[in-house]
């Protein structure tokens, strides 16, 4: 894949990408499968997936959707190849190109470089941890989460509004997908929450800020400590994502060009591990209910980061790395 860059006045980077015919055909196959599933077709049974899709949605719509999704599929490979640190997904320029099977494809994607922030201090954090947790792993998770939360309180800077809104939409989308699997829509779920939509919106914005400040503070710490990621760190992230399916999950990220997300999560995981290992911990006695509440808070925080990340796709990275660091510490 050939890639050239151009930095725009607004700081965003234009990636001018030319994908070879083999990569274009690979992208078309992937997108056809994706569109088939979205339209309730089984691509493993249908003899000619493209013909079936055209018959179902029409040739014009199919071509438009295929072209966009093929470029969307290819853009992350350019990000990984160029070793760019970005936030949010690459944006495909409208009407960038027409996809032709068996031919090279040239198009432009715009990416947003990850902003850098500082913290007020890099000294070890001081935290209070309940004694009566049920397992060593559970306590390690609580320590890592509390350490990251305490460190995030040292965040300095202003997070761009567009990143705030993007992360909010990603978390909502993940909620909606999860609820759909339970035969519930997001609107019904929100109505059932104590305090209704207003309380839900306030809690959501707190979650968004938590995800982003945790992530950017861990980035700052990783830079300060000059941490680097190795293969063991990469494997550790995958081991924490879907236990027992590490190989398949890695293949999915590699085949879709999204390994840059895993490297980011791994780096944040190493930073979170350092925080947990160096934290000054005061163990406190609490009753069972309080202990469970602390545990729930830790798990909720880890989950918030995971949702914003990935489907690691939040592109801010979330706290997937924090999870890995927690379990390893």
C-alpha positions, 0 to 999 in steps of 0.5 A, a space after each residue: 500500500 502506498 501512502 503519502 501525507 499532508 498536514 492541513 491548517 487545522 492540524 488534521 492529516 490527509 492520507 493519500 492512499 493507493 491500495 493494490 488490486 489484491 488488497 482491494 479484492 480482499 476488502 470487497 470480499 470482507 465488505 460483501 460479507 458485512 453487508 450480507 449480515 446487515 441485510 440478514 443474508 448468510 454469505 456462507 450459504 448464498 452462492 453469489 453474495 454480490 448478486 444477492 445484495 444487488 437484488 435486495 437493495 438495488 445496484 446503485 445503493 449497493 455500489 455506493 455502500 460497497 465503495 464507502 465501506 471498502 475505503 473505510 476498511 482499507 484506511 486503518 491499514 494506512 494508519 498502522 503502516 505509517 505508525 500514526 497516533 490518532 483519535 477517532 476513525 479515519 474519515 473518508 472524503 465523500 466521492 473519493 473514488 469508485 471501486 473496481 474489482 481487480 484494480 488498484 484504488 486511490 482515495 483520501 482519508 483524513 485522520 486526527 492526530 492524538 492530542 497530548 496532555 500533561 499531568 500536574 505530577 508524576 509521583 506515585 498515587 495514594 489510594 485506599 483499598 478495601 480488604 475484603 475482596 473475594 479474590 486476588 485478581 479482583 483486588 488487583 483490578 480494584 487497585 489498578 482502577 483506583 490508581 488510574 482514577 487517582 492519577 486522572 485527577 492530575 489531568 491538565 488541559 482541555 479535551 476537544 469537543 469533537 472527541 468528547 462527542 465522538 466518545 459519547 456516541 461510541 459508548 451509546 452505540 455500544 449500549 445499543 448493541 448490547 441492549 439489542 442482544 437482550 431484545 431491548 432498545 436504548 430509549 426504553 432502557 434510558 426511560 427505565 433508569 432512575 432519574 430518567 433521561 436527564 440523570 442518564 445523560 449526566 452519568 454518561 457525560 461523567 463516563 465519557 470524561 472518565 474514559 478520556 482523562 484516564 486514557 490521556 493521563 496514561 498516555 502522558 505517563 507512558 511518555 514520561 516513563 519512556 515505555 515501549 511495547 513488546 510482543 508480550 504486551 500485545 499478547 497480554 491485551 488479547 488475553 484480556 479481551 476474549 479469553 480462549 479466543 486470543 488467536 482468532 481475535 488477533 487475526 481479526 485485528 490484523 486482517 482489518 488493519 487495527 493493530 494500532 489500537 492494540 499497541 495503544 492499549 498495551 502501552 496504556 496497560 504498562 503505564 497502568 501497571 506501573 501506577 498499581 505497582 508503585 501506588 501507596 496503598 492504605 487497606 481499610 476495613 469495610 462491610 460486605 456491601 461497601 466492599 461490593 460497591 468498591 468492586 462494582 465501581 472498579 469493574 464499571 470503570 474498566 468496562 467504560 474504557 473497554 466500550 469506548 475503545 473498541 470495540 476498540 473502535 472508539 479510537 481513544 483507546 479507552 482503558 483496555 490497556 488498564 484492564 490488562 495492566 490490572 490483571 497482570 499487576 
